[in-house]
């Protein structure tokens, strides 16, 4: 019984995989449910990857495949929205433009810089880059609430070349997690950490333990797959890992409402 709640298709600028191939791949992996969460990242500062999304075509395609796969695979309509301070109106407009089941709120950029290019880290220590990243996340999430779960919370660690001790930035994480819980939002365990050979899980064990200790219960598992081979990657491990950290449920979503599934 697997629910993959973070997947991408050729509707995302960084994937060449047709949606039908992802859905057939999910069936082959024995998934119970999949949520397609293609990218919308307004103002993304790289013309090679505009991360725009043809919303009407996207939703119509999902609706067609929901009918085609009925009885084989539950398909939820999702979107991953890249949050930036100067694009919050566009983010909110997208989140409310269609009847999504699930919305991931993610930070692929901070302070106007894409994390993957490395310029965000220029002239900073690793500790300074982590503090800037989590401050930026907090400042945006104070005002932006149009999401269900926070995606790959510690993605900064994928690109930073190292991580400071958790106690050097944990105050910001705690403040963010308390706010998420109060807002009725959750976080995801993103198993792409294995693909990218990160030193920690995504989020890290420290963040997951802190979230749980604060009373956080809403958590999904997502592969962040951009091709069928990565669907449900390391999900056996992920479910046991969450249980070992005190999580009792994973969450699925319908019309942005969490549904708790016992681990």
MARLOZA-275458 format. One record per residue (C-alpha): residue number from 1; residue in one letter; x, y, z. Coordinates in nm, 2 decimals. Layout:
<roros>
<roro num="NUM" residuo="A" px="X" py="Y" pz="Z"/>
...
</roros>
This chain:
<roros>
<roro num="1" residuo="X" px="0.00" py="0.00" pz="0.00"/>
<roro num="2" residuo="X" px="0.19" py="0.30" pz="-0.13"/>
<roro num="3" residuo="X" px="0.09" py="0.66" pz="-0.19"/>
<roro num="4" residuo="X" px="0.34" py="0.86" pz="-0.38"/>
<roro num="5" residuo="X" px="0.26" py="1.23" pz="-0.33"/>
<roro num="6" residuo="X" px="0.53" py="1.40" pz="-0.52"/>
<roro num="7" residuo="X" px="0.57" py="1.31" pz="-0.89"/>
<roro num="8" residuo="X" px="0.64" py="1.50" pz="-1.22"/>
<roro num="9" residuo="X" px="0.56" py="1.46" pz="-1.58"/>
<roro num="10" residuo="X" px="0.64" py="1.63" pz="-1.91"/>
<roro num="11" residuo="X" px="0.41" py="1.92" pz="-1.79"/>
<roro num="12" residuo="X" px="0.71" py="2.01" pz="-1.58"/>
<roro num="13" residuo="X" px="1.00" py="2.18" pz="-1.76"/>
<roro num="14" residuo="X" px="1.26" py="1.94" pz="-1.60"/>
<roro num="15" residuo="X" px="1.09" py="1.62" pz="-1.71"/>
<roro num="16" residuo="X" px="1.05" py="1.45" pz="-2.05"/>
<roro num="17" residuo="X" px="0.82" py="1.17" pz="-1.92"/>
<roro num="18" residuo="X" px="0.46" py="1.17" pz="-2.06"/>
<roro num="19" residuo="X" px="0.20" py="1.15" pz="-1.79"/>
<roro num="20" residuo="X" px="0.07" py="0.81" pz="-1.92"/>
<roro num="21" residuo="X" px="0.42" py="0.66" pz="-1.87"/>
<roro num="22" residuo="X" px="0.43" py="0.78" pz="-1.51"/>
<roro num="23" residuo="X" px="0.08" py="0.64" pz="-1.44"/>
<roro num="24" residuo="X" px="0.17" py="0.30" pz="-1.60"/>
<roro num="25" residuo="X" px="0.49" py="0.30" pz="-1.40"/>
<roro num="26" residuo="X" px="0.30" py="0.35" pz="-1.08"/>
<roro num="27" residuo="X" px="0.07" py="0.06" pz="-1.16"/>
<roro num="28" residuo="X" px="0.38" py="-0.16" pz="-1.23"/>
<roro num="29" residuo="X" px="0.52" py="-0.06" pz="-0.89"/>
<roro num="30" residuo="X" px="0.20" py="-0.16" pz="-0.72"/>
<roro num="31" residuo="X" px="0.09" py="0.18" pz="-0.60"/>
<roro num="32" residuo="X" px="-0.25" py="0.23" pz="-0.45"/>
<roro num="33" residuo="X" px="-0.25" py="0.60" pz="-0.53"/>
<roro num="34" residuo="X" px="-0.04" py="0.86" pz="-0.70"/>
<roro num="35" residuo="X" px="-0.05" py="1.24" pz="-0.69"/>
<roro num="36" residuo="X" px="0.09" py="1.42" pz="-1.00"/>
<roro num="37" residuo="X" px="0.24" py="1.75" pz="-0.87"/>
<roro num="38" residuo="X" px="0.39" py="1.93" pz="-1.17"/>
<roro num="39" residuo="X" px="0.59" py="2.24" pz="-1.13"/>
<roro num="40" residuo="X" px="0.46" py="2.60" pz="-1.13"/>
<roro num="41" residuo="X" px="0.74" py="2.83" pz="-1.02"/>
<roro num="42" residuo="X" px="0.65" py="3.19" pz="-1.13"/>
<roro num="43" residuo="X" px="0.94" py="3.42" pz="-1.18"/>
<roro num="44" residuo="X" px="1.20" py="3.14" pz="-1.18"/>
<roro num="45" residuo="X" px="1.53" py="3.31" pz="-1.26"/>
<roro num="46" residuo="X" px="1.64" py="3.08" pz="-1.54"/>
<roro num="47" residuo="X" px="1.50" py="3.12" pz="-1.89"/>
<roro num="48" residuo="X" px="1.59" py="2.76" pz="-1.97"/>
<roro num="49" residuo="X" px="1.34" py="2.64" pz="-1.71"/>
<roro num="50" residuo="X" px="1.04" py="2.89" pz="-1.69"/>
<roro num="51" residuo="X" px="0.84" py="2.63" pz="-1.49"/>
<roro num="52" residuo="X" px="0.51" py="2.77" pz="-1.62"/>
<roro num="53" residuo="X" px="0.21" py="2.54" pz="-1.64"/>
<roro num="54" residuo="X" px="-0.08" py="2.53" pz="-1.89"/>
<roro num="55" residuo="X" px="-0.33" py="2.49" pz="-1.61"/>
<roro num="56" residuo="X" px="-0.65" py="2.41" pz="-1.81"/>
<roro num="57" residuo="X" px="-0.47" py="2.15" pz="-2.03"/>
<roro num="58" residuo="X" px="-0.30" py="2.00" pz="-1.73"/>
<roro num="59" residuo="X" px="-0.62" py="1.96" pz="-1.53"/>
<roro num="60" residuo="X" px="-0.81" py="1.82" pz="-1.83"/>
<roro num="61" residuo="X" px="-0.54" py="1.56" pz="-1.89"/>
<roro num="62" residuo="X" px="-0.55" py="1.45" pz="-1.53"/>
<roro num="63" residuo="X" px="-0.93" py="1.43" pz="-1.55"/>
<roro num="64" residuo="X" px="-0.91" py="1.21" pz="-1.86"/>
<roro num="65" residuo="X" px="-0.66" py="0.97" pz="-1.69"/>
<roro num="66" residuo="X" px="-0.86" py="0.95" pz="-1.38"/>
<roro num="67" residuo="X" px="-1.14" py="0.80" pz="-1.59"/>
<roro num="68" residuo="X" px="-0.90" py="0.58" pz="-1.78"/>
<roro num="69" residuo="X" px="-0.73" py="0.43" pz="-1.47"/>
<roro num="70" residuo="X" px="-1.04" py="0.40" pz="-1.26"/>
<roro num="71" residuo="X" px="-1.02" py="0.08" pz="-1.07"/>
<roro num="72" residuo="X" px="-0.65" py="0.04" pz="-1.13"/>
<roro num="73" residuo="X" px="-0.50" py="0.35" pz="-0.97"/>
<roro num="74" residuo="X" px="-0.63" py="0.64" pz="-0.77"/>
<roro num="75" residuo="X" px="-0.50" py="0.96" pz="-0.93"/>
<roro num="76" residuo="X" px="-0.50" py="1.28" pz="-0.73"/>
<roro num="77" residuo="X" px="-0.47" py="1.63" pz="-0.89"/>
<roro num="78" residuo="X" px="-0.17" py="1.81" pz="-0.75"/>
<roro num="79" residuo="X" px="0.07" py="2.09" pz="-0.81"/>
<roro num="80" residuo="X" px="0.41" py="2.20" pz="-0.67"/>
<roro num="81" residuo="X" px="0.42" py="2.57" pz="-0.63"/>
<roro num="82" residuo="X" px="0.76" py="2.74" pz="-0.60"/>
<roro num="83" residuo="X" px="0.73" py="3.01" pz="-0.34"/>
<roro num="84" residuo="X" px="0.92" py="3.34" pz="-0.38"/>
<roro num="85" residuo="X" px="0.85" py="3.67" pz="-0.20"/>
<roro num="86" residuo="X" px="0.79" py="3.88" pz="-0.51"/>
<roro num="87" residuo="X" px="0.55" py="3.62" pz="-0.67"/>
<roro num="88" residuo="X" px="0.31" py="3.54" pz="-0.39"/>
<roro num="89" residuo="X" px="0.01" py="3.69" pz="-0.57"/>
<roro num="90" residuo="X" px="0.08" py="3.46" pz="-0.87"/>
<roro num="91" residuo="X" px="0.13" py="3.16" pz="-0.64"/>
<roro num="92" residuo="X" px="-0.20" py="3.23" pz="-0.46"/>
<roro num="93" residuo="X" px="-0.38" py="3.27" pz="-0.79"/>
<roro num="94" residuo="X" px="-0.25" py="2.94" pz="-0.92"/>
<roro num="95" residuo="X" px="-0.34" py="2.76" pz="-0.60"/>
<roro num="96" residuo="X" px="-0.70" py="2.88" pz="-0.62"/>
<roro num="97" residuo="X" px="-0.74" py="2.86" pz="-0.99"/>
<roro num="98" residuo="X" px="-0.85" py="2.49" pz="-1.00"/>
<roro num="99" residuo="X" px="-0.99" py="2.22" pz="-0.78"/>
<roro num="100" residuo="X" px="-0.66" py="2.06" pz="-0.67"/>
<roro num="101" residuo="X" px="-0.65" py="1.77" pz="-0.42"/>
<roro num="102" residuo="X" px="-0.30" py="1.85" pz="-0.30"/>
<roro num="103" residuo="X" px="-0.06" py="2.15" pz="-0.32"/>
<roro num="104" residuo="X" px="0.31" py="2.13" pz="-0.23"/>
<roro num="105" residuo="X" px="0.47" py="2.45" pz="-0.12"/>
<roro num="106" residuo="X" px="0.84" py="2.45" pz="-0.21"/>
<roro num="107" residuo="X" px="1.14" py="2.67" pz="-0.20"/>
<roro num="108" residuo="X" px="1.36" py="2.62" pz="-0.51"/>
<roro num="109" residuo="X" px="1.49" py="2.97" pz="-0.48"/>
<roro num="110" residuo="X" px="1.58" py="3.21" pz="-0.20"/>
<roro num="111" residuo="X" px="1.64" py="3.58" pz="-0.21"/>
<roro num="112" residuo="X" px="1.59" py="3.57" pz="-0.58"/>
<roro num="113" residuo="X" px="1.85" py="3.31" pz="-0.65"/>
<roro num="114" residuo="X" px="1.79" py="2.94" pz="-0.76"/>
<roro num="115" residuo="X" px="1.95" py="2.71" pz="-0.51"/>
<roro num="116" residuo="X" px="2.08" py="2.46" pz="-0.77"/>
<roro num="117" residuo="X" px="2.31" py="2.71" pz="-0.94"/>
<roro num="118" residuo="X" px="2.50" py="2.79" pz="-0.63"/>
<roro num="119" residuo="X" px="2.49" py="3.17" pz="-0.64"/>
<roro num="120" residuo="X" px="2.28" py="3.18" pz="-0.34"/>
<roro num="121" residuo="X" px="2.58" py="3.05" pz="-0.15"/>
<roro num="122" residuo="X" px="2.83" py="3.31" pz="-0.28"/>
<roro num="123" residuo="X" px="3.03" py="3.49" pz="-0.02"/>
<roro num="124" residuo="X" px="2.86" py="3.30" pz="0.27"/>
<roro num="125" residuo="X" px="2.96" py="3.04" pz="0.51"/>
<roro num="126" residuo="X" px="2.75" py="2.73" pz="0.52"/>
<roro num="127" residuo="X" px="2.59" py="2.84" pz="0.84"/>
<roro num="128" residuo="X" px="2.51" py="3.18" pz="0.70"/>
<roro num="129" residuo="X" px="2.35" py="3.02" pz="0.39"/>
<roro num="130" residuo="X" px="2.13" py="2.80" pz="0.61"/>
<roro num="131" residuo="X" px="2.02" py="3.09" pz="0.83"/>
<roro num="132" residuo="X" px="1.94" py="3.30" pz="0.52"/>
<roro num="133" residuo="X" px="1.74" py="3.01" pz="0.37"/>
<roro num="134" residuo="X" px="1.53" py="2.94" pz="0.68"/>
<roro num="135" residuo="X" px="1.47" py="3.31" pz="0.75"/>
<roro num="136" residuo="X" px="1.35" py="3.35" pz="0.39"/>
<roro num="137" residuo="X" px="1.12" py="3.04" pz="0.43"/>
<roro num="138" residuo="X" px="0.98" py="3.18" pz="0.75"/>
<roro num="139" residuo="X" px="0.92" py="3.53" pz="0.61"/>
<roro num="140" residuo="X" px="0.73" py="3.39" pz="0.32"/>
<roro num="141" residuo="X" px="0.52" py="3.13" pz="0.51"/>
<roro num="142" residuo="X" px="0.41" py="3.40" pz="0.76"/>
<roro num="143" residuo="X" px="0.20" py="3.54" pz="0.48"/>
<roro num="144" residuo="X" px="0.16" py="3.26" pz="0.22"/>
<roro num="145" residuo="X" px="-0.08" py="2.99" pz="0.33"/>
<roro num="146" residuo="X" px="-0.20" py="2.84" pz="0.00"/>
<roro num="147" residuo="X" px="-0.04" py="2.50" pz="0.03"/>
<roro num="148" residuo="X" px="-0.10" py="2.16" pz="0.20"/>
<roro num="149" residuo="X" px="0.25" py="2.03" pz="0.28"/>
<roro num="150" residuo="X" px="0.59" py="2.19" pz="0.28"/>
<roro num="151" residuo="X" px="0.81" py="2.02" pz="0.02"/>
<roro num="152" residuo="X" px="1.16" py="1.90" pz="0.08"/>
<roro num="153" residuo="X" px="1.21" py="2.14" pz="0.37"/>
<roro num="154" residuo="X" px="1.59" py="2.10" pz="0.39"/>
<roro num="155" residuo="X" px="1.66" py="2.11" pz="0.01"/>
<roro num="156" residuo="X" px="1.93" py="2.37" pz="0.09"/>
<roro num="157" residuo="X" px="2.14" py="2.08" pz="0.21"/>
<roro num="158" residuo="X" px="2.14" py="1.93" pz="-0.14"/>
<roro num="159" residuo="X" px="2.34" py="2.22" pz="-0.28"/>
<roro num="160" residuo="X" px="2.53" py="2.37" pz="0.01"/>
<roro num="161" residuo="X" px="2.82" py="2.13" pz="0.02"/>
<roro num="162" residuo="X" px="2.78" py="2.06" pz="0.39"/>
<roro num="163" residuo="X" px="2.55" py="2.13" pz="0.68"/>
<roro num="164" residuo="X" px="2.61" py="2.31" pz="1.01"/>
<roro num="165" residuo="X" px="2.52" py="2.15" pz="1.34"/>
<roro num="166" residuo="X" px="2.14" py="2.15" pz="1.38"/>
<roro num="167" residuo="X" px="2.15" py="2.36" pz="1.69"/>
<roro num="168" residuo="X" px="2.30" py="2.65" pz="1.48"/>
<roro num="169" residuo="X" px="1.97" py="2.69" pz="1.29"/>
<roro num="170" residuo="X" px="1.72" py="2.48" pz="1.48"/>
<roro num="171" residuo="X" px="1.55" py="2.79" pz="1.63"/>
<roro num="172" residuo="X" px="1.43" py="2.89" pz="1.28"/>
<roro num="173" residuo="X" px="1.32" py="2.54" pz="1.20"/>
<roro num="174" residuo="X" px="1.12" py="2.52" pz="1.53"/>
<roro num="175" residuo="X" px="0.95" py="2.85" pz="1.46"/>
<roro num="176" residuo="X" px="0.86" py="2.74" pz="1.11"/>
<roro num="177" residuo="X" px="0.73" py="2.40" pz="1.22"/>
<roro num="178" residuo="X" px="0.52" py="2.55" pz="1.50"/>
<roro num="179" residuo="X" px="0.36" py="2.78" pz="1.24"/>
<roro num="180" residuo="X" px="0.30" py="2.50" pz="1.00"/>
<roro num="181" residuo="X" px="0.12" py="2.30" pz="1.27"/>
<roro num="182" residuo="X" px="-0.08" py="2.60" pz="1.38"/>
<roro num="183" residuo="X" px="-0.18" py="2.66" pz="1.02"/>
<roro num="184" residuo="X" px="-0.30" py="2.30" pz="0.98"/>
<roro num="185" residuo="X" px="-0.03" py="2.23" pz="0.73"/>
<roro num="186" residuo="X" px="0.22" py="1.94" pz="0.71"/>
<roro num="187" residuo="X" px="0.55" py="1.83" pz="0.57"/>
<roro num="188" residuo="X" px="0.67" py="1.56" pz="0.33"/>
<roro num="189" residuo="X" px="0.94" py="1.30" pz="0.35"/>
<roro num="190" residuo="X" px="1.10" py="1.34" pz="0.01"/>
<roro num="191" residuo="X" px="1.30" py="1.03" pz="-0.09"/>
<roro num="192" residuo="X" px="1.49" py="1.20" pz="-0.36"/>
<roro num="193" residuo="X" px="1.76" py="1.23" pz="-0.10"/>
<roro num="194" residuo="X" px="1.88" py="0.89" pz="-0.21"/>
<roro num="195" residuo="X" px="1.90" py="0.99" pz="-0.58"/>
<roro num="196" residuo="X" px="2.10" py="1.30" pz="-0.49"/>
<roro num="197" residuo="X" px="2.32" py="1.11" pz="-0.23"/>
<roro num="198" residuo="X" px="2.24" py="1.36" pz="0.04"/>
<roro num="199" residuo="X" px="2.41" py="1.31" pz="0.37"/>
<roro num="200" residuo="X" px="2.07" py="1.33" pz="0.54"/>
<roro num="201" residuo="X" px="1.71" py="1.24" pz="0.46"/>
<roro num="202" residuo="X" px="1.49" py="1.52" pz="0.33"/>
<roro num="203" residuo="X" px="1.40" py="1.66" pz="0.58"/>
<roro num="204" residuo="X" px="1.67" py="1.55" pz="0.81"/>
<roro num="205" residuo="X" px="1.61" py="1.33" pz="1.10"/>
<roro num="206" residuo="X" px="1.66" py="1.63" pz="1.33"/>
<roro num="207" residuo="X" px="1.38" py="1.82" pz="1.16"/>
<roro num="208" residuo="X" px="1.14" py="1.52" pz="1.15"/>
<roro num="209" residuo="X" px="1.20" py="1.45" pz="1.52"/>
<roro num="210" residuo="X" px="1.14" py="1.81" pz="1.61"/>
<roro num="211" residuo="X" px="0.82" py="1.83" pz="1.40"/>
<roro num="212" residuo="X" px="0.69" py="1.51" pz="1.57"/>
<roro num="213" residuo="X" px="0.78" py="1.63" pz="1.92"/>
<roro num="214" residuo="X" px="0.59" py="1.95" pz="1.85"/>
<roro num="215" residuo="X" px="0.28" py="1.75" pz="1.78"/>
<roro num="216" residuo="X" px="0.31" py="1.74" pz="1.40"/>
<roro num="217" residuo="X" px="0.11" py="1.46" pz="1.24"/>
<roro num="218" residuo="X" px="0.04" py="1.56" pz="0.88"/>
<roro num="219" residuo="X" px="0.31" py="1.39" pz="0.67"/>
<roro num="220" residuo="X" px="0.32" py="1.26" pz="0.32"/>
<roro num="221" residuo="X" px="0.58" py="1.05" pz="0.14"/>
<roro num="222" residuo="X" px="0.69" py="1.17" pz="-0.21"/>
<roro num="223" residuo="X" px="0.96" py="1.03" pz="-0.44"/>
<roro num="224" residuo="X" px="0.99" py="1.36" pz="-0.64"/>
<roro num="225" residuo="X" px="1.02" py="1.12" pz="-0.94"/>
<roro num="226" residuo="X" px="1.06" py="1.27" pz="-1.29"/>
<roro num="227" residuo="X" px="1.07" py="0.93" pz="-1.45"/>
<roro num="228" residuo="X" px="0.89" py="0.59" pz="-1.38"/>
<roro num="229" residuo="X" px="1.20" py="0.42" pz="-1.24"/>
<roro num="230" residuo="X" px="1.21" py="0.66" pz="-0.94"/>
<roro num="231" residuo="X" px="0.84" py="0.62" pz="-0.85"/>
<roro num="232" residuo="X" px="0.81" py="0.51" pz="-0.48"/>
<roro num="233" residuo="X" px="1.19" py="0.50" pz="-0.45"/>
<roro num="234" residuo="X" px="1.29" py="0.37" pz="-0.11"/>
<roro num="235" residuo="X" px="0.93" py="0.38" pz="0.02"/>
<roro num="236" residuo="X" px="0.97" py="0.06" pz="0.22"/>
<roro num="237" residuo="X" px="1.25" py="0.23" pz="0.41"/>
<roro num="238" residuo="X" px="1.06" py="0.56" pz="0.43"/>
<roro num="239" residuo="X" px="0.76" py="0.40" pz="0.60"/>
<roro num="240" residuo="X" px="0.97" py="0.22" pz="0.86"/>
<roro num="241" residuo="X" px="1.18" py="0.53" pz="0.91"/>
<roro num="242" residuo="X" px="0.87" py="0.74" pz="0.99"/>
<roro num="243" residuo="X" px="0.74" py="0.48" pz="1.23"/>
<roro num="244" residuo="X" px="1.08" py="0.47" pz="1.41"/>
<roro num="245" residuo="X" px="1.05" py="0.84" pz="1.46"/>
<roro num="246" residuo="X" px="0.71" py="0.81" pz="1.62"/>
<roro num="247" residuo="X" px="0.48" py="0.89" pz="1.32"/>
<roro num="248" residuo="X" px="0.16" py="0.68" pz="1.32"/>
<roro num="249" residuo="X" px="0.02" py="0.79" pz="0.99"/>
<roro num="250" residuo="X" px="0.09" py="0.91" pz="0.65"/>
<roro num="251" residuo="X" px="-0.16" py="1.15" pz="0.49"/>
<roro num="252" residuo="X" px="-0.34" py="1.14" pz="0.15"/>
<roro num="253" residuo="X" px="-0.54" py="1.44" pz="0.04"/>
<roro num="254" residuo="X" px="-0.88" py="1.50" pz="-0.13"/>
<roro num="255" residuo="X" px="-0.97" py="1.85" pz="-0.22"/>
<roro num="256" residuo="X" px="-0.68" py="1.97" pz="0.01"/>
<roro num="257" residuo="X" px="-0.82" py="1.79" pz="0.31"/>
<roro num="258" residuo="X" px="-0.58" py="1.54" pz="0.48"/>
<roro num="259" residuo="X" px="-0.68" py="1.18" pz="0.52"/>
<roro num="260" residuo="X" px="-0.48" py="0.98" pz="0.78"/>
<roro num="261" residuo="X" px="-0.36" py="0.63" pz="0.68"/>
<roro num="262" residuo="X" px="-0.22" py="0.42" pz="0.96"/>
<roro num="263" residuo="X" px="0.14" py="0.31" pz="0.91"/>
</roros>
